[in-house]
Amino acid sequence: MYNKNVWQDHVTEYENRYVETANEDGTISHTPAEGEVIQEGTPLSADNFNNMEEGILAANLISAEALNQLRFTNDSVKDCVSDIYDVTLTNTQEYPFNDSSYTVAFPAEKARNNKNYHVHTEAVSCSRRGIINGGGIGDIVISDKMLNGFKIRFTGAADTVTLKIFVQGGL
Protein backbone atom coordinates (compact mmCIF):
# COMPACT_ATOMS: atom_id res chain seq x y z
CA MET A 1 0.00 0.00 0.00
CA TYR A 2 1.26 3.44 -0.86
CA ASN A 3 2.16 5.74 2.03
CA LYS A 4 2.19 9.38 1.05
CA ASN A 5 5.30 11.28 2.01
CA VAL A 6 5.11 14.96 2.81
CA TRP A 7 8.40 16.19 1.41
CA GLN A 8 10.15 19.04 3.16
CA ASP A 9 13.01 21.19 1.99
CA HIS A 10 16.20 21.26 3.99
CA VAL A 11 16.36 24.88 5.22
CA THR A 12 19.50 26.28 6.82
CA GLU A 13 20.79 29.62 7.98
CA TYR A 14 23.29 29.76 5.07
CA GLU A 15 22.16 28.10 1.86
CA ASN A 16 24.89 26.82 -0.49
CA ARG A 17 27.78 27.89 1.79
CA TYR A 18 30.85 25.65 1.90
CA VAL A 19 34.28 25.61 3.49
CA GLU A 20 36.97 24.86 0.96
CA THR A 21 39.84 22.62 2.11
CA ALA A 22 42.96 21.77 0.13
CA ASN A 23 43.76 18.04 0.14
CA GLU A 24 47.26 16.56 0.14
CA ASP A 25 46.73 15.14 -3.35
CA GLY A 26 46.10 18.60 -4.81
CA THR A 27 42.29 18.33 -4.89
CA ILE A 28 39.85 20.53 -3.04
CA SER A 29 37.01 19.32 -0.75
CA HIS A 30 33.90 21.34 -0.03
CA THR A 31 32.28 20.88 3.35
CA PRO A 32 28.80 22.38 3.93
CA ALA A 33 28.84 25.34 6.31
CA GLU A 34 25.09 25.66 6.69
CA GLY A 35 24.96 27.38 10.00
CA GLU A 36 21.82 26.66 12.01
CA VAL A 37 19.41 24.05 10.57
CA ILE A 38 16.00 25.72 10.52
CA GLN A 39 14.10 22.75 9.03
CA GLU A 40 15.39 19.23 8.54
CA GLY A 41 14.63 18.11 4.98
CA THR A 42 13.12 14.80 3.92
CA PRO A 43 15.94 12.34 3.24
CA LEU A 44 16.58 11.44 -0.40
CA SER A 45 16.73 7.71 0.27
CA ALA A 46 15.96 4.41 -1.45
CA ASP A 47 13.06 3.87 0.96
CA ASN A 48 11.43 7.19 0.04
CA PHE A 49 12.06 6.81 -3.71
CA ASN A 50 10.85 3.18 -3.77
CA ASN A 51 7.72 4.24 -1.90
CA MET A 52 7.13 6.80 -4.65
CA GLU A 53 7.71 4.13 -7.34
CA GLU A 54 5.15 1.84 -5.65
CA GLY A 55 2.60 4.66 -5.68
CA ILE A 56 3.22 5.37 -9.37
CA LEU A 57 2.86 1.67 -10.21
CA ALA A 58 -0.37 1.38 -8.20
CA ALA A 59 -1.81 4.47 -9.90
CA ASN A 60 -0.96 3.03 -13.34
CA LEU A 61 -2.58 -0.32 -12.52
CA ILE A 62 -5.71 1.36 -11.21
CA SER A 63 -5.98 3.61 -14.27
CA ALA A 64 -5.55 0.59 -16.59
CA GLU A 65 -8.37 -1.21 -14.77
CA ALA A 66 -10.53 1.92 -14.95
CA LEU A 67 -9.97 2.06 -18.73
CA ASN A 68 -11.02 -1.59 -19.03
CA GLN A 69 -14.17 -0.87 -17.05
CA LEU A 70 -14.87 2.16 -19.24
CA ARG A 71 -14.52 0.04 -22.39
CA PHE A 72 -16.88 -2.56 -20.90
CA THR A 73 -19.39 0.14 -19.98
CA ASN A 74 -19.12 1.66 -23.44
CA ASP A 75 -19.88 -1.74 -25.00
CA SER A 76 -22.85 -2.16 -22.65
CA VAL A 77 -24.19 1.28 -23.58
CA LYS A 78 -23.86 0.44 -27.28
CA ASP A 79 -26.13 -2.55 -26.66
CA CYS A 80 -28.73 -0.23 -25.11
CA VAL A 81 -28.86 2.16 -28.07
CA SER A 82 -31.65 1.46 -30.52
CA ASP A 83 -31.61 1.69 -34.27
CA ILE A 84 -35.08 2.76 -35.37
CA TYR A 85 -36.80 1.70 -38.57
CA ASP A 86 -40.24 2.61 -39.95
CA VAL A 87 -41.80 -0.25 -41.91
CA THR A 88 -45.14 -0.77 -43.60
CA LEU A 89 -46.22 -4.41 -43.97
CA THR A 90 -48.80 -5.33 -46.60
CA ASN A 91 -51.07 -8.38 -46.69
CA THR A 92 -52.73 -9.15 -50.05
CA GLN A 93 -54.54 -12.33 -48.98
CA GLU A 94 -57.88 -12.90 -47.28
CA TYR A 95 -57.86 -13.73 -43.59
CA PRO A 96 -56.83 -16.25 -42.18
CA PHE A 97 -54.11 -16.27 -44.84
CA ASN A 98 -51.35 -13.70 -44.65
CA ASP A 99 -48.36 -12.83 -46.87
CA SER A 100 -47.13 -9.79 -44.95
CA SER A 101 -43.54 -11.03 -44.52
CA TYR A 102 -40.97 -8.29 -45.03
CA THR A 103 -37.17 -8.31 -44.81
CA VAL A 104 -35.65 -5.51 -42.75
CA ALA A 105 -32.08 -5.05 -43.97
CA PHE A 106 -29.56 -3.21 -41.84
CA PRO A 107 -27.38 -0.63 -43.60
CA ALA A 108 -23.78 -1.93 -43.89
CA GLU A 109 -22.57 0.35 -41.08
CA LYS A 110 -25.34 -0.98 -38.77
CA ALA A 111 -24.68 -4.70 -39.36
CA ARG A 112 -24.49 -6.68 -36.13
CA ASN A 113 -21.55 -8.67 -34.75
CA ASN A 114 -23.87 -11.36 -33.40
CA LYS A 115 -27.53 -12.40 -33.57
CA ASN A 116 -28.20 -11.66 -29.89
CA TYR A 117 -30.06 -8.45 -30.71
CA HIS A 118 -33.59 -7.62 -29.61
CA VAL A 119 -36.35 -6.34 -31.86
CA HIS A 120 -39.15 -4.32 -30.27
CA THR A 121 -42.10 -3.04 -32.24
CA GLU A 122 -44.64 -0.30 -31.85
CA ALA A 123 -47.76 -0.25 -34.03
CA VAL A 124 -48.24 3.14 -35.65
CA SER A 125 -51.33 2.30 -37.71
CA CYS A 126 -53.25 -0.49 -39.41
CA SER A 127 -56.07 -0.60 -41.96
CA ARG A 128 -58.32 -3.11 -43.74
CA ARG A 129 -59.77 -2.22 -47.11
CA GLY A 130 -59.50 1.48 -46.41
CA ILE A 131 -60.87 1.28 -42.84
CA ILE A 132 -58.35 2.93 -40.54
CA ASN A 133 -57.56 0.81 -37.48
CA GLY A 134 -59.60 -2.01 -39.06
CA GLY A 135 -58.78 -5.67 -39.35
CA GLY A 136 -56.50 -6.14 -36.37
CA ILE A 137 -52.78 -6.74 -36.36
CA GLY A 138 -52.63 -10.04 -34.51
CA ASP A 139 -49.11 -11.00 -33.44
CA ILE A 140 -45.88 -9.50 -34.72
CA VAL A 141 -43.47 -12.31 -35.63
CA ILE A 142 -39.70 -11.82 -35.95
CA SER A 143 -37.82 -14.59 -37.76
CA ASP A 144 -34.64 -15.43 -39.68
CA LYS A 145 -32.40 -13.12 -37.66
CA MET A 146 -29.08 -12.57 -39.42
CA LEU A 147 -26.17 -10.18 -38.89
CA ASN A 148 -27.45 -7.92 -41.66
CA GLY A 149 -31.21 -8.03 -40.98
CA PHE A 150 -34.28 -10.09 -40.14
CA LYS A 151 -37.81 -10.90 -41.35
CA ILE A 152 -40.95 -9.50 -39.78
CA ARG A 153 -44.65 -10.20 -40.37
CA PHE A 154 -48.03 -9.87 -38.67
CA THR A 155 -50.71 -12.57 -38.25
CA GLY A 156 -53.93 -10.52 -38.18
CA ALA A 157 -56.57 -9.62 -40.78
CA ALA A 158 -55.33 -6.09 -41.56
CA ASP A 159 -54.28 -5.20 -45.11
CA THR A 160 -51.49 -2.84 -44.07
CA VAL A 161 -49.68 -2.34 -40.80
CA THR A 162 -47.17 0.44 -40.18
CA LEU A 163 -44.64 -0.28 -37.44
CA LYS A 164 -41.86 1.54 -35.70
CA ILE A 165 -39.13 -1.03 -35.06
CA PHE A 166 -36.42 -0.67 -32.41
CA VAL A 167 -33.33 -2.90 -32.71
CA GLN A 168 -31.04 -3.15 -29.67
CA GLY A 169 -27.82 -5.06 -29.10
CA GLY A 170 -25.83 -7.42 -31.23
CA LEU A 171 -22.91 -5.02 -31.40
C-alpha positions in Angstrom: 0.0 0.0 0.0 1.3 3.4 -0.9 2.2 5.7 2.0 2.2 9.4 1.1 5.3 11.3 2.0 5.1 15.0 2.8 8.4 16.2 1.4 10.2 19.0 3.2 13.0 21.2 2.0 16.2 21.3 4.0 16.4 24.9 5.2 19.5 26.3 6.8 20.8 29.6 8.0 23.3 29.8 5.1 22.2 28.1 1.9 24.9 26.8 -0.5 27.8 27.9 1.8 30.9 25.7 1.9 34.3 25.6 3.5 37.0 24.9 1.0 39.8 22.6 2.1 43.0 21.8 0.1 43.8 18.0 0.1 47.3 16.6 0.1 46.7 15.1 -3.4 46.1 18.6 -4.8 42.3 18.3 -4.9 39.8 20.5 -3.0 37.0 19.3 -0.7 33.9 21.3 0.0 32.3 20.9 3.3 28.8 22.4 3.9 28.8 25.3 6.3 25.1 25.7 6.7 25.0 27.4 10.0 21.8 26.7 12.0 19.4 24.0 10.6 16.0 25.7 10.5 14.1 22.8 9.0 15.4 19.2 8.5 14.6 18.1 5.0 13.1 14.8 3.9 15.9 12.3 3.2 16.6 11.4 -0.4 16.7 7.7 0.3 16.0 4.4 -1.5 13.1 3.9 1.0 11.4 7.2 0.0 12.1 6.8 -3.7 10.8 3.2 -3.8 7.7 4.2 -1.9 7.1 6.8 -4.7 7.7 4.1 -7.3 5.2 1.8 -5.6 2.6 4.7 -5.7 3.2 5.4 -9.4 2.9 1.7 -10.2 -0.4 1.4 -8.2 -1.8 4.5 -9.9 -1.0 3.0 -13.3 -2.6 -0.3 -12.5 -5.7 1.4 -11.2 -6.0 3.6 -14.3 -5.5 0.6 -16.6 -8.4 -1.2 -14.8 -10.5 1.9 -14.9 -10.0 2.1 -18.7 -11.0 -1.6 -19.0 -14.2 -0.9 -17.1 -14.9 2.2 -19.2 -14.5 0.0 -22.4 -16.9 -2.6 -20.9 -19.4 0.1 -20.0 -19.1 1.7 -23.4 -19.9 -1.7 -25.0 -22.8 -2.2 -22.6 -24.2 1.3 -23.6 -23.9 0.4 -27.3 -26.1 -2.5 -26.7 -28.7 -0.2 -25.1 -28.9 2.2 -28.1 -31.7 1.5 -30.5 -31.6 1.7 -34.3 -35.1 2.8 -35.4 -36.8 1.7 -38.6 -40.2 2.6 -39.9 -41.8 -0.3 -41.9 -45.1 -0.8 -43.6 -46.2 -4.4 -44.0 -48.8 -5.3 -46.6 -51.1 -8.4 -46.7 -52.7 -9.1 -50.1 -54.5 -12.3 -49.0 -57.9 -12.9 -47.3 -57.9 -13.7 -43.6 -56.8 -16.2 -42.2 -54.1 -16.3 -44.8 -51.3 -13.7 -44.7 -48.4 -12.8 -46.9 -47.1 -9.8 -45.0 -43.5 -11.0 -44.5 -41.0 -8.3 -45.0 -37.2 -8.3 -44.8 -35.6 -5.5 -42.8 -32.1 -5.0 -44.0 -29.6 -3.2 -41.8 -27.4 -0.6 -43.6 -23.8 -1.9 -43.9 -22.6 0.4 -41.1 -25.3 -1.0 -38.8 -24.7 -4.7 -39.4 -24.5 -6.7 -36.1 -21.5 -8.7 -34.7 -23.9 -11.4 -33.4 -27.5 -12.4 -33.6 -28.2 -11.7 -29.9 -30.1 -8.4 -30.7 -33.6 -7.6 -29.6 -36.3 -6.3 -31.9 -39.2 -4.3 -30.3 -42.1 -3.0 -32.2 -44.6 -0.3 -31.8 -47.8 -0.2 -34.0 -48.2 3.1 -35.7 -51.3 2.3 -37.7 -53.3 -0.5 -39.4 -56.1 -0.6 -42.0 -58.3 -3.1 -43.7 -59.8 -2.2 -47.1 -59.5 1.5 -46.4 -60.9 1.3 -42.8 -58.4 2.9 -40.5 -57.6 0.8 -37.5 -59.6 -2.0 -39.1 -58.8 -5.7 -39.3 -56.5 -6.1 -36.4 -52.8 -6.7 -36.4 -52.6 -10.0 -34.5 -49.1 -11.0 -33.4 -45.9 -9.5 -34.7 -43.5 -12.3 -35.6 -39.7 -11.8 -35.9 -37.8 -14.6 -37.8 -34.6 -15.4 -39.7 -32.4 -13.1 -37.7 -29.1 -12.6 -39.4 -26.2 -10.2 -38.9 -27.5 -7.9 -41.7 -31.2 -8.0 -41.0 -34.3 -10.1 -40.1 -37.8 -10.9 -41.4 -40.9 -9.5 -39.8 -44.7 -10.2 -40.4 -48.0 -9.9 -38.7 -50.7 -12.6 -38.2 -53.9 -10.5 -38.2 -56.6 -9.6 -40.8 -55.3 -6.1 -41.6 -54.3 -5.2 -45.1 -51.5 -2.8 -44.1 -49.7 -2.3 -40.8 -47.2 0.4 -40.2 -44.6 -0.3 -37.4 -41.9 1.5 -35.7 -39.1 -1.0 -35.1 -36.4 -0.7 -32.4 -33.3 -2.9 -32.7 -31.0 -3.1 -29.7 -27.8 -5.1 -29.1 -25.8 -7.4 -31.2 -22.9 -5.0 -31.4 
